[in-house]
Amino acid sequence: MNENKTPLQRIHEELAKFEKTMAEIHLLKCVAADLRSYRRMIRVKKYD
């Protein structure tokens, strides 16, 4: 079945996968930053 696809179709599929992966990476980076901020906030509140 993959043999019947044109190279252009394959490029579009790979690009769509790449864009989805980049969106997931962006989401994970945002979550990591939020967790770092939350951890910092807890540390500050503990010493207040």
N, C-alpha and C positions, 0 to 999 in steps of 0.2 A: 504494500500500500504506500509506503514512503517513497518507493521508486517512481511512482506516478506524479509526485509533486514537483512543480517547477522550482528552480533555484530561488526565484523571487518569493514564492510562497514560503519556502524554508526560512529565508531571511526575515520575512514578516513575523513568522512564528517565533524565531529566536529573539527578535527585537522585542516582541510582546513579553516573552519570558524575562528578558533582561530588565525591561521597565518595571515589571511586577516585583522582581527581586530588589531593584533599587528602591522602590516604594517601601518594601518590607524593611530594608536596611535603614532607611530614614526613620521609620516608625521606631525601630529598636534603638537607634541613637537618641531619639527624643525620650523614650522610656528610661534609658540609662541616665540621661541628664537629669530627669525628674527624680530618679532614685538618689542620685548624688546630692541634689538639693534637699531632698527630704531627710537624708542621713545627716547632712550638715545642720539642718534646722533642729533635728532631735538633739544633736551634740550641743548646740548653743542653748537650747531650752534646759538641758540637764544641768548646765553650769550657771543658769540664771538664779 
